């Protein structure tokens, strides 16, 4: 055969034939849309710390709704700040309403989410009023132990020890999730894939054929995911940290929308707007 394929360096095996040099190799880049597309056009792929948040929330909601209505596949990449800022209920709701087809995260999102779902705290802080819970510093490890006792997150749901939250909705609605381990993890939970190469392969499986990826407050997993995506996938990045958003916007995606804002305030707005769309 006279076709060559791009493969990541780590997937090259002994005995593979590799083309070197540039002569005689024709590359056909994918067609690039000449003009932007609705919300992604008016943003001009710049990030938006000084644009009306409510208006953007409405646009994002419309886009999620449209993508799903036309049979698109939407993946969320999320970090623990989702729980810490009080946006966990909004993400859980998105999954429950059937808008999300996969969740990519690390150990921390799962632990924080389960701590919040079972104890009402995130790292020992009461999420509903931001006060510190009595002996709350134990809650984080307490949660990890509870998952280990159950054997897995799915078992925790089965035995009714976990009855709400992001991970609960994933299990309940059979939405696949991949938790990738990192050097910072406490635990990690039994569901976490600690072999990084393996975790990357699993991420790729879930990202296959995705039409839109929403990256929420995790630089580590978002940049990793950004590197696995083809240029024609829509990317929405929400982070309070401008450099993180800028970094992700510069990963060569044609349609990227960067939103510099607090996810705790932004995601509930998006959910409100999506519910309006449904009506």
N, C-alpha and C positions, 0 to 999 in steps of 0.2 A: 504493500500500500504506500501511497505517496503523501499521506496526510500525517502531520505531526500534532501532538497535543501538549498543552501546557500542564505540567504537574508540579505540585509543591516539591521543593527539594527533598523534604523528609520522606516523600513517597517514591523516590527513585530507588530502584532495586538493582542488585548486581546483575549484569547481563543485559540491562536495558540499552537500546541504541539511542544516543543523544546527538542532536544536531548542534554543531558549534559554528560560530561565525555568523555573518549576516547575508553573505552572497547566496542568491537562489532561494531565499525564503520569502514567501509572500504572506503578509498578514492582512486579513480583512477586518478592520475595526468595525464594531457594530454601528449602525446608523444612529446618528445623534439627532434628537429633535431640534429643529431650528428655533422654535419659539417655546417659551416656558409654558408651564401648565398651571392654570388657575392660581391656587395659593402659593405654589412653588415659584410662579412667575413674579408675582408682585414682591416677593421677598428677595428676588434676585440672588438667591443662595447666600445672602449675607445673614449674619445672625442679628437677632432683634432684641436688644435690651431696651430700645427706646421706641417700641411700637405698641399700640393699644392691645393689652393682653386679652381682653374679652373678645375683641374682634378676631384675634389669632385663634383663640380657643374655638370660636364658632367655625372658622375655616378648617381647622384640624378635624373637628367633629364631622363636618360635611365630607371631608376627604376620607375619613375612616369609614363613614357610612356608605359612601359611593363605592369605595374599593370592595367592601364586603358585599354590597348589593349586586355587583357585577361578577361575583364569584371569586374575588381576589383572596389572596392568602396574606394575613397580617401577623407579624411576629413581634413580641415585646422583648426587649433586652432591659433588665432592670437591676438597680442596686438597692442596698438597704435603706438609703435615704427616703425611698418611697414610704417605708413604714414609719421612719423616725419623724417625717414631716406631716404625717397624718393622711397620706394619699392611698394607703393600702386598700381601704374600702372601695375607692374609685376604681382601682385596677381590678380588684376582685369582681366588681360589678361589670366591668368591661368583658371579663371572661364569661361571667354568668349570662350576659346578654348575647353571647355568641360571636363577639367581634374579633376574638383572638384565637389564632391557630397554633400557637406555640409560645413557650416562655423560656428565655435563655437567661441564666443568672449564675450567681456563685453561691457559696455556702451561706454568706451573710444574709442575703435577702430571705432565704428560706427560714433561717433561725429567727430573724427579727419578726417575720410574718407570723410564725407559729407562736412566738412569745406573745405577740400582740393578740393573736386570736385566742390563746388559752389563758393569758394572765392580764391582758389589757395594757401591757407595758412594752416599751422598746428600750432595751438596755436599762431596764429598771425605771424608766420614766413613764408616768401615766400619760398615754397619748392624748386622751381627751382633754386634759387640762394642764399638761406640761409640768406637773408636780412630780417629785420623786417618791416612788412607792417605798413603804417601810420594808427594809431588808431587800429592796429591789435589785441590789447588785447581784443577788444570787439567781435572779430570774433567767438570765442568759444561759448559764450552765445548766440550770434546772430544765430549761427547754430542750437543750441538746440531749440531756439524759433521758427525758421523756420520749424523745424520738427513738433513741437507742433501745429503750425498754420495749417500745412497740415493734421495733425491727425495721420500720421504714415509715415514710410519710403516708403512703397508701394504707398501711396497716393501722396507722393512727386514725385515719378517716374511717376505716372499716369498723374499728372498735369504738367509734363515736367519741374518741378523746379529742379529736380535732373537728370542729363543726362549722368553721367559718374561715374567711381569709383567702388570700391568693392561692396558696398551695392546695387548700381545701377545694376551691373551685376548679383547679387544674385536674385533681383526681376525680372529682364528682362529674365533670363534663368531659372526661377522657381527653384532656388537652395535654399533649406531650410537653414535658419540661426537661431541660438539661441543666444540671448544676455543676459548674466547672470548678475544680479546686484551685486554690492559690496558696502561696507561701504564708499568707496572713491568717488562714482559717483556724477557728477554735472548733474542736471536734475532730474532723468535720462530720457532718451528718452521714448516715449510711448511704443516702442517695447520691452523695457527691462523688463525681468521678475525679479521682486525684491524679490519674495519669493524664498529663496535659495533652499529649498527642491524641490520646483516645477521646478526651473531652472535645478537642477541636473537630475530630471526625464526626462526633455526635451532633455538635453545633451545625456542621455543614449539612447533615441529613435533614435537620429541621428547617434550615434556611433554603433548601432546594425549592425552586419555583415560587419563592416569596415575592409578593408584589409591593409590600410596604413593610418597613421595619421601624418600630418606634423605640428609640433608645432613651432611657430615663435614668438620669443621675447615676451612671456608672462609667467612669472613664475606661477602666480596665477591660470590661467585657464589651463595651461599645466599640472601642478601637479594634479589638480582636475581631468582632463581628464585621465591622466596616471593611476589614481586609479580606473577608471571605465573600463579599457581595459583588455581583456584576454591576456595571455602571448604570444599568437601567432600572434598578430598584429604587423606589422612593424611600427616602430616609427622613425621619423626623427626630431631631435631637432636642431633648429638654434637659437643661442643667443650669444650676445657679451660677456656675463658674464659667465665665466667658472663654478663657483659653481652652477648656475642654470642648466647648461647642465649636470653637474655631478649628481646633485640631480635627474634629470629626467632619466638619464641613469641607475640609481640604483633602478628603480622601478620594476625590475623583468621581464622586457621584454626580450625575446630571441634575437630579432633582432632589435637593436637600433643603430642609427647612430647619434652621437653628433657632431655638427659643431660649433666651437667657432669662430664666425666671425660677421661682420656687415651685417645685412640683406639687407641694402640699396645697398650694393655692390654685395651680393651673389645672391639674387633673380633674378635680371635682367640677370645675367649670366645663371641661370637655364633656364629662358624663352628662351634665345638665343639658348641654346642647345636643348630644346624641339622642337623649330621650325626647327632646323636642322634635328632632328629625323623624323619629319613629312615629310620632303622632301624625 
